[in-house]
Structure formats: C-alpha cells, structure tokens
Amino acid sequence: MVRLSRVFLLVVSLGSLASVGLAQDVNEDNEKAMKAAMAKASPWIAKIETAGGAGAVGTGGGAAPIRKGVGPTTGLVISPDGYIISSAFNFANKPTDIFVTVPGKPRLVAKIIASDTSRMLTLLKVDLKDLSMPVSFPSQEIKVGMWSLALGRALDNEDGKTPSVSRGIVSATERIWGKCIQTDCKVSPINYGGPLVAIDGRVMGVLVPASPRGEGEAAGVEWYDGGIGFAVPLEDVLAILPRLKEGKDLRRGMLGFNPKTPDEMYNVPVVVGTVAPQSVAEKIGMKPNDKITSLNGKPVENFKDLMTLLGPKYEGDKITLTVERAGKIETFKDVALGGTSATLSQPFFGILPMRDDPEPGVEVRYVYAKSPAALAGIKEGDRIMKFGPAVGGQPLVPITTGRTQLSQIVRSAPLDFDFKVELKRKEGGKTETVTLKLAALSEELPEKAPPKSSVEMALGKVKKENDKELKVGFTDGLSNKTSGRKYWMYLPDNYDKNKSYGVMIWLHDVGKGGKDGKDMFKIWERYCDSANFILIGPQAKNGIDWVATETEELVQTLNQAIAGFTIDRSRVVVHGMGNGGSMSMYLAFNARDLIRAAVVSGAVLNGNAKDNLPNQPLSLFVVAGDKDPLIKEIKETNEKLKAKKFPVIYRELKDFGKEYLDQTTLEEICNWLDALDRI
C-alpha cells in the first residue's frame, strides 16, 4: 500500500512538472511571437509631437475638459510617399506645429491634409519617400478572442527600437455602429493613432478613442487604460485614403429622418416618425409611417441594424433603401447620403396648453404676444378642436389626444407653413376657423403665465403598485435596484395621481456627492409644490464628479425613480452647476428620449453641440457669473448652442463668481420651466 502511494505520488509529481514545463514553453512561445510582431510593426510606427494650441480639450461628454498632455503620441505610416494616419484626438487642441519622426528618419514638420470626422482620424504629410508599408490583416478574418497588441511610440524612436505595448484580445467587432474593432488592451493617449496588431505582426486597425454615444475627437477618451479600446480597421482606412489625399474632410452620411420610437433600439421595426426639411429623406420622397425593411439588400429589423449598416457610410456614398408603405414595397436606388442635417429652428404656434385636460381638443391657457396664434386672434380659454393644412383641400384633423397630438403636428411641419385652426371660443362657445402661418420658436418668456396650469380634478387616493401608502416629502438614501446608485427624492406633499408632474434632476457639483440634497430641496420645495414637479438628486458613481460613461446607468436610475408616477414627458429637466452642469448638457444631448430641457450654471459644453432634432426638442437656460474664471468658455457654450438653433436663454449675473442663482434669476427659471410644453 505504501509502495503504491509512493508510485502514485511520483506519477503526480512528474505530471505536475510536465504541466509546469508545458506552461513555460507556451509562455516562451507567446513572448517570442509578441516580440516578433512588435519588431515587424516597428518600422511603420511614427512618433508625433505637437507644440502650441489650447491647453485643454473637451471630452465630448459630461466631465470637465481634460488637459491635453504635452508628451508624444503615435501615428501609422499609411503610404510610402510620406502620409501618416493618426487619431484626430492628437490634434484636438489645434496645435500650431506638428512634428513626425519615422524610425530611422529625421524629425520633420508635418501638415494636416484632411480629417475623417466620422471615424475621428487625421491624415498627415511629411516630406519622405520609399517608406515601409504595414501589412493589413483582413477584416473578415478578425475574430473575437484573437490576441491583439496595442502599440505606441512615445519614447526612443531609433531604428530597431521596439514600441510600447499592451497585450489583450479582440473583444468585439463592428462596434461603434459598424466602424470599430473593440479590444481589452489598455489603450491611452500615448498609443492613440498607433496600430492594433495581430500576433503575426499584421495590422488590424488604427487605435482611436470612441464612444457609442459621444461625438468628437475626444469622445471615449475617459475610458483610457480601462479595458475598453477601439480601432478603425486598416482595410477601411486604406479604402478612404485616396479621398483624404485630395484634402477633403469626410463626414458621416445621413438620411435625415427621425424614427417614431427613437428610444427603442432593438425590439421594434424602424418606422419613420418625421422627415427633416431639406434632407435627403425629403428629397427622395420618404414619408412618415414608412417602415424601413432593408439597406443595400441587407435586412433591417430594428434601429440598431440600420445604424450599423449606415454607420460606416460617408456623405456622398450611395445606397439602396427599401421601405414598406401602406402594405406595398417602395425601393429608392442610388440614394446619395447627405451630411450633417440642416440646422433649422423649431416651428412655433404660440400657445401654452392646459394640462391634464380630459376633454377633446386643447384648451389655450396662454397666448404669446405677437405669435402666430396671437396674430390669428386666438385667446386664452379658447379650445382648439381641429388642425390642418390651409391649402390642398385636406380635411382638418380632430385633436383627440390633447396637447401631445397638437405638439407633434406643429413640430413636424416646416416653418412658414399655413394652417387652419378650428376653435371653440371661450365666450359663447361659438365655433370659428382661423388661418395662421407658423414661425420660428421664440426665446421670449411669458410675461406672466396663468397660475392655473392643470385642470382641477378630484384628488385620487395615492397608492403605489405594492398598495402601500406613497411616501411624500424629502427622502434620502434611495438606491437603484440594479446598479446600487444612490439618490434622493422630493415628492410634493400634495401629490395627485390625476395630475401630470414634471421632473427636475439635480446633478451635484464636484465633491458634493449628494450632500447638497436638503439645500436644493429647500430652494425648490415651494416651486415643486405649486408647479407640480418631482425633484431627484442622483449621486455620481465615485461620489465626487461625473463622467460620460455614467449616462446609461443614470438614465436607468431615473426611469426607476419615476416609475409609477404620472409624468409629464414634456417637462423632464436636468439641472446642474459646474461639473454637474457640464454633465447635465451631456445627458440632455445623449438622452433626448427622456430629457427635454437643461438648466446649467457656471458650466461649459465640452466639444460641439449636437444637431437640433424636431421630434426631440431640447431647450436650455444658461447662467454665468461675470466673475467666473470660465466666463469666456461659458459664453462660447451659448454661441455653440445658438449656432445649432437651440432655444437658449443666457443670463450673466453681475458680481457673481461660482455662486448659485440669485432670486431674480431663480424666479425667471421657474417661469421658463412652466412654459416648457409650449407649442
């Protein structure tokens, strides 16, 4: 028995030694393969240095601007005659000078030839010839689970010196709407613009910061070294190289319509909601309620499919689109995609509607001076019964679902469009028909909106689904069931389930971490009670400041918090100060299916404003202190928003720095909030 045990132990020991030896062999083989891949790719990897330009750049989302590093970054030789491709992030601060060093070559001044604003790449040119070209790894052969190496050139650049490296795998393909490979390699500003290399040394793609929600040169940079990195396939870069060499910037291709259900990416077909005026969709004859079934012969089952197929396309690229219209198939061939949709003002009728009104039509509770409604003779208390085009002999449409229906009709109409309106007059109940022409949405505030905003109805007994009495007042220490994110809430003591409530989301400034909840509740309590608003204050994940990657989880938290309440979707507002204000604007732009307005104080918009979408209107109120160190950047934020034709009110407070609002501005904001459902 003892002998058998000794034999068994000997066998196990030998087996263990064999396993250790095998593991060592595998590790040595992997090390040799990686070193060989790095050596193979080294001649193609250039060091890029910049001088001058801004000291900080926007992240394309939420948090405070990041300070642009002064160290070297990376580029990839893309053509033997001196063309270098790199990440657009490396030049987001608009440097005055750019220097490129290719291994074994002198340091040379480079110039920017063109940029791809869809994939966030920039093409440089230096005076060199006969450069070694990278070997491309075919995109179709890139599979999830393959080894990948993220390479960069930040230090020595002598001929034969190996680049810096981070090892990982390919974790996904066709990410960022079909434009990128995803890797879990640690990708940072050092290797942005460098290659993602396979274990055999062939180049899979060019490393860039990217985000599924954010846009701009720096979108996604907040994830650096976090195990989420992206690379544009080298095959795609080579395909667009001739166009970039011509010096033409490339832009994302767009059709110019908004889906009927913009917040649903996966579970419903793509049905056209509104068609943007002067867009490609309008020019080819797409219409509301068209259901898109295929693009370039590939099936489109949901909005995610459409975005993935359209994502890699550029302005001017041609596609074939198939739609189902009233049970018949319509095909649009050789459709040349447009660029960024035309920036147009929102159409304006000129009234505030009565809320929570069970009667047919829309009761007018306020008429804006000199608006189309005022010029047509519409008065407070009149009820709009029917609405429709003034020309073409079409019958007027009865307003059966209230202000939501009327608002959708107005928003989808072009400016200067003539409408007929059938009214039931307040005085005498007489029915009249008037004609009016829509105008651009005004930034004018109501002089004094009527205090009565909702129809008075019997107070219903307030209960939640679990049949327990609802807790009104201020409640702290709440948390999201899924993520655990903490938040506080104020529900007005007079909450009535028969009335619709607006929601104000407060995003705290740096370091507050939700500690300012009771202060905000005391400031806003009276208004929340009188104007029917629920106040919610989520806490940043780290308890200190906000980052763009919190967006989806934050939306989830907010949806959970307001579940079960009667919510007025036209009055969901995000409010913040400083870092919380910047995150408020980011959240408003990237969750427009939920957010309808943003009130920000002492906050800067990082990057550029997104386009103004007619079916997802967004209004902004921007406040700044004239002594705020960021006053110049805040003024620029106001100009960026106005350039995109967003309705913006800007107020500059005299002798204010980074303090909160004064009483006069607070009252003005309350008046503005009450008018968010204007039509």
N, C-alpha and C positions, 0 to 999 in steps of 0.2 A: 504493500500500500504506500509505504514511504517512498519506495523507488518510483512508483507510478506518478506520485505527486511531483517528485523532482523532475521526472521526464516532462510532465505537463508544464511545470514552471519554466523549464528550459525552452520548450517549444514556444510558449507565450512570449518569453523574453526575446527569442530570436525573431518572432513575428513583429514585436514592437520595434526592435532595432531595424527590421526591414522597412516598417512604415515610416520611421524617422528618416531613414536613408532615402526612401522614395520621396518624402516631402521635401527633403533638402535638394534632391535632384530637380523636382518641379520648380522650387523657388529659384534655383540657379538658372534653370532654363528660362523662366519668366523674366528674371533680371537681365539675362543676355539678350532676350528678344526686345525688351524695352530699351535697353541701351542701343541696340542696333537700329530700332525705329527712330530714336532721337537723333542718332548720328546721320541717318538717311535724310531726315527732315531738316536738319540744322542749316544747310545752305539756303533754304527757302525762307528762313525766319529772320525778319529785319527788326532792328531796334528803332523806335520812334521817340523823338524828344521834341518838346514844344516850348515856346517862350512867349510871354505876354498873354493877353486875354484876361477874361474875368477870373476871379479867384474862386468862385463857387458856381455850381450849375444846379438846375432843378432836377429832381429825381424822376419827374414825370408822374409823381404821385405822392401827395399827402404830407410827408415829413418835411422838415426844414431842408433848405438846399444843402447839398453836400459840397464840401470844399474839394476842389479839383486838386489831385495830387500833382506834385512837381517832378516826380520821377519818370523814368522811361516807360513806354508801353510797347506794343507789338504790332507788326504788320506782316503780311504774307506776300511774297513775290507771286505775281499773277500773270506776268507776261515777260518774255526775255528782253524786251526793249525798255525796261525801267518802270513798269507800272506795279504799284504796291497797293493791295487792298487792306483795309483796316476797319475797325469798328468806328462808327460815327461818334461814339461816346468820347473817343480820344480827342475830338476837336469841338466838343460841345461848348467849351468856354471861348470859342472863336480866337485861337492863338494868332499872334502876329507873325510868328516864324515857326516853321516845321522842318525838322532835320531827320534824315533817314540814313541808317548805316546797315548795309547788307554785308554779311560775313565776307571778310577778305577784301572789302572795297572801302574807299574813303567815305567819311561823313559828308553828306551832300544836303543842300537845301532842296526841299520838296514843295510842290504846289498841288493844291486840291484841284482835281479835274471835274469831278461830279460826285453826287451822292445818291444812294438808293434810300429814300425816306420811308419805304415800306419795310425793308429788312435792316435798316439802320447801318448801312455800310458806306464807306467813303473811299474813293479811288484817288491815289496819289501818283505823281510822276517825278522821277529823278532822272538825271542825265547818265544813264548806264545802258550797256548793251550786252547781249550774249549771256544773260543771267540764267541760272539753272531753274527749271520749272518744276513745281510739285506734281506728283503723280496722284491723280484723283481716284478715290475709292467710289465705285458706282453706287449711287443712292439706293438702287433696288436691292443691292446686296447687303445693305446695312441692317442688321437685325438687333432686336432688343437682347441684351445680355452680353454683347461683344465687348471685349476690352477696348478702352479708349484712353488716350493720353492728351491732356490739355497742356500745350506747350506755350512758353512765352520767352521774350528776350528782354531782360531788364538789366543785366549786369554786363559781364565781359562779352564782347562781340567779335573776338578774334577768330580767324578762320580755324575751324576744328573744335571750337569751344561748344559744348553741348548746351542747349537751352534749359530753362527751368521747366519742371514737370510736375503734374498732378495726375495720379492714376485713378481710373474708375471704370465704369461700364456705360454702354448706351442704355439709358433707362426708358426711352420712348422715342418714337419717330413721328413725323408730321404734326409736331406741336406748334403752338402759336399760329393756329389756323393754317396748318399745312406748310409752314415756312421753315421750321427748325427741327433739328435733332436735339433731343434732351439727354444730358449726361449727369452723373452724380460726381464727376470730377469737381474739385474745388476750383471755381472759375472766378477770377478777380480782375480789377482794373489793370493789373500787370500783364495778364495774357489776353485781355480783350483785343481782338484783331489778329490774334495768333491762331494756329491750326489746332483742330481736334483730329488726332492722328490715330489710325488703327495700329494694332500690334505689329503689322508688317511694314509700317512707315508710310503707307499711303494716307493721303489727307481726306478725311470725311467731310470736314466743313470749317468755316471761319467762326471763331468764338465771338459772341456779341451778348450784351445784356438785353434781356427781352422780358416782356410781361404779357399774359393773356388779356389783361385789362388796360394797362397803361400804354401810353404812346410817347414817342420822342426818343432822343439819343440816349437818355439815361434811364428809361423805363426798365425796371428789373435789376438795376444796379444794387438795390438794397438787399438782394439775395446773395451777394458775392460771398464766396467761400462757404456757402450754406448747403451744398449738395444738390442744388438746382441750377444747372448751367445750360446754355443753349448755343447751338452752332448752325449757321446757314450752310446747307450742303454745297460743297465746292462745285459740283456739277451745275447747280443753279447760278452760282457766281460767274462761272465761265460762260454760261448761256447769255447773261446780260452784259458781259464785258464789252462787246462791240458798241452797244448803246451808250455805256458810260464813257468810253473813249471819245465819243463825239461831243462830250461836255454837257450832256443833257441829264438833269436830275430826273430820277424815276420816282413816280408816285403810285400809291395803291390804286387799283382800278375799282370803280364803284358803279352800281346801277342807279341808285338814287331813290330808293323806296324804304318805307318802314313797315315791318311786319305787324300784323294785327295783334299778335301776342309777343311783344318784344322781350318779355321776361321769361319766356319758355323756350329753352334751347333744344330740348331732347324729345319731348313727348307728344308734340302736335305737328301737323304739316305746316309749311311756310305759306301763309296766306297774306296777300298784300293788304296793308291797312291804309296807308296814304302814299301817294306818289309825289315826290318833291318837284316843285315847279322848276322848269328849265333843266331837268335832269335827263339822263339817258333813258330812264324808265318812261318818262313822259313822252319823249320824242319817238320811241318805238311803239307806243300805244298800250303800255301796261295799264291795268285798271285795278281799283280797289276790289277785293274779293277774288282776284286771280290766285290760283294755287300753283306754286312752282313745283314741278314734278321731276325735272332733270336739267342738268347743265353739262354741255359738251357730251351728251349721251350717258352721263353717269347719274344714277337715281338720287333725288333729293327727298329724303323722308322727314327731315327736321331742319331747324335753323343752323344747328351745328354742322350738318352736311354741307349746307350752302356756304357757310363761312369758310369751311375747309377747302372747298373747291374754288371759291373766289379769292381766298387769302393770298395765294401765290401770284395772282394776276396783277398787271400794271395798267395804268391809264393808257388807252390806245389798243390794248390787247383785244382780240375779237373772240367772242364766244357764241355758242348756240344755246338758246334758252327755250324750254318747253313749259307751258302753263296749261292748266285746266280751267276753262271759263264756261260757266253755265253748262257743265257736262260735256263740253267739246274741247278738243286739244288744239291749242294755238302754238305755233313754233316761230320763234324770232331768230333768224340766221344772220351771221356776220355782224353781230352787235359789238360795236367798238365801245369799250368801257370808258367812262368819264373819270375825272379826278375828284378832288375834294368837292363835295356838293356845294352848290351856290349858297352864299351866306345871305339869307333873307330874313326880314323882320317878321315877327309873328303877327297874323291878322287880328284885328280888334273890332269888336262890335260896339262896346262902350257901356256895359252894364255890370252891376253886381247882382247875382241871382239870390232869391230867398232859398235857404237851405231847409232840408227835412220836410219838404212840401209834398204831401200825398196826392194833391190834385193834378190833373193833366195840365201840361204846359209849364211855363216858367214864370213865376211872379218876379217882377223887377223891384228890387229894394233900393237901388241907387243908379243914377244915370250920370256918367262922366260929362262934364261941361265940354261943349264943342266936339263931342264924339259923334260917330255916325248915328248912334241911337238918339242922341240929343237933337241933331240936325233933322232927323226924321220925325221928331215930335213925340218920341216915346217918353213916358213919365213914370215916376215911382208909383208902384201899386198896379200898373198895367200888367196884364198876363199875356205872354207870348204863346199863342196856340199852334201856329203853323209857320214854317220857314222854308224858303226855297229860292231857286234862281229866278231873277226877274225877266230873263229872256229865254226863248226856246219853247215856250208854251208848256213846260213841265208843271204838273200839279204840285202844290205846296205839301211839304211833309209834316204830318201832325207830330207835335212834340209829346211823346207818350212816356218817356223815361226821364223827363226833367232836365236839369242843367247839364248833366253829363252828355246827353244826346246833343243838345244845342252847342255845347262847347266843342264837341268832336266835329260837327258840321262846319263851324267857323274856322277851326284850326286847319282843316284840310282844304280850305278854299284859298285861292290866290288873292293877293292884295288888289284893291280897286275893283273887286267883283261886285256886281249889282245883285242885291237880294230883295225879295218881297217878304214882308212880315205881316202875318195876320194877328191882330191884337184884340184882346177883350179889355176894354177900358175900365179902369177902377171906378170912375164916375159914370154911373148909369148902366154899366155892363154892356155897352154898345160894342159891336164888332166892327173893326176897321182894318184896312190893309194899307201899309205904308211901304215905300221903297227907300233903300239906303245902299251906300257903297262902303265896303269895308276899308279900314285904314290900318296903318302900322300901329302896333301896340305902343301906347304912350307910357312914359315913366312917371307920369303925373300921379300923385297920391290923391285919394278922395279928400275933399276939404273937410268933411265930417260925415263918415259913413253912418247910416241909421243904426242905433244901438240894437235894434231887433234884427238878428241875422238868421234865426231859425223859427219855423212855425211852432207856436206853442201847442203841445200835445199833452195828454195825460201822462203823468210820471209812472213809468212801469217799474215794477219791483226788480231791483238789480240783483241778478244771480249769475254765477259762472256755471260752466258745464258740470262741475262736480257738486252743484246745488248747495255750495257753502256761500255764506254772505261775502260779497266782494269787499276787499279792504281798500277803503278810500284814504286820502291824505298822503303824507310822505312816508315811503317805505324804503329802508336801506338794506343792504346785504342780500339782494336778489342775485340769482346767477342763472346762466343759460344751462339747460338740462344736458346739452350735448358737449359743449366746449368748456363749461365751467366759468365763462367770462362773467365778471361781477358787474352789476349795475344797480342804480337806484331809480325810483319812480315816484312821481306825484300824480295822483288821480284826484280830480276835483271832488270835494265833498258832496257836491250836488250832481254827481254823475247820473245821467239819464240815458238808458239804453235806446230810447226813442229819438235821441239826437245824435248827429254825427260829430265826432271830435277830431280836431287837428292833433298832430303830434309834433312836439319840438324835441329834437335830440341834441343834447349838450355834450360837446366833446371838449374835455378839460385841456388846459394848457400844460406845458412841460412841468413835471414834478407834482402836479396836483393829485393825480391818481384817484380821482373821485372824492377827494376830501372836501371839495367845494360844493358838494351836493346841497346841503342845507342852505348855504348862502344863495345859490341860484334859485332854490325853491322859494325862499323869502322874497326875492326880487320879482319873480314871475307868478307867484301864487294868485294875486288879485286878477291879473290878466287871464290866466288859465281858467279861473272860475267864471269870469264874465264872458269870455270868448270861446269857451269850450275847447280847451287844449289839454292834452296829456303831456307831461314833461318827463323825459327819460335821460339818465346820465350814465352811459356805459363807461367802463374803465379800460384804459389801454392795457394790452396784454402784459407788458412789463411793468405796468403801474407808473410809468414815467412819461413816455412820449409815444406818438402814433407813427406807424409805418404803413406803407401802402398794402402790404401783404395781409393786413387785418381786415380788408374790405369785405370779403365774402363771409367771414365768420361774424363780422359786425352786423351785416345785413341779416344773417340768420338769427342773431341775438335780438335784433329789433323786431323781426317778424314774430318771434316767440313772445316778446314782451307785449305786443299789441294784439295778439291773437285773442279772439273772444270779445273784443271791444268793437263798438260801432265807429269805424274810422273813415274820416273824410280824406280820400286819397289825393285830393287837390290841395290839401293843406298839411303835407308832411314836410317838415322843415328841419334842416341841420344847422346848428349854431355853434360857433367856437371862437376862441381867441388865441392868437399866437400860433403855436404848433397845432392846436386844436382847430383853429380857423383854416389853416392850410389843409388839414385832413378833411375838414368839412367840405371844402371845394372839391377835393379829390373824390370824396364819397358821392357828392352831388353829381359829378360828371360821370362816374362809373356805376352808379346805381339809380339811373333816371327812371327805372320802372318803379322805384319806391320814393325817391326824393323829388320834390317839386320846387324847393327854394333853399337858399343858403344865406345866413346872416353871419358875417365874419368881421372880426375886429382885430386890427393890428396883424393881419395875415397876408401872406404872399402866395400867389398862384405860381407853383413851380412848373416850368415848361409852358406849353401853349394851351389855350382853351380849345376844347373840342367844338365840333360843329353844333349849331342850334338846330334841334330836331323838332319839326312841327307837331308830331304826335306825342312828344315827351317834353313839354315846355318846362323851362327852368328859369327862375328869377333870382336875382342876387341883390343883397344890400351890403355894401362895403363901407366900413368905418375905419378911420385912421386918426391918430393924434398928430398934430403938426410938429410935435417934438419927438416923435418916434424915430429912432435911428433908421428904420426901414421905410420911411415915408416915400422915398423915391421909388422903391420897388413896389410899394402898395399902389402908388399912382399908376405905375406901369401895368399892374394887375387890372386896374379899372379900364385902362385903354385896350388891353388884350380882350377883355370881355365885351367891350363895346364894339370892337372890330368884328366880332362874330355875331353882332346884332342881338346879344342877350339883353333883356330889360334889366338894367343895373341902376341902382341909386347909390351915389357916392357921397359920403359926408365926412368932412375933415373937422376935427374938434380942436378949437383954439386952446393952446397951452396944455394940451394933453400929450402924454408920452405913451406908455403901455397900460394906462389905467383902463378900467371897463367903461361902459357907456355913461353919459350924463343923462339926467332925467328927460330933457327935451328930446334927445335922440331916441331914448327908450320908448317914449310915447309915440314918436313918429314911426318906429319899427312896429309897434303894436297896431297902429293904423294900417300899415303896409301888410302885415300878416292877415288882417281881417279882409283884405282885398285880393288875396292870392287866387281865389276862384273866379276872378273877373273873366268876362267873356268879351 
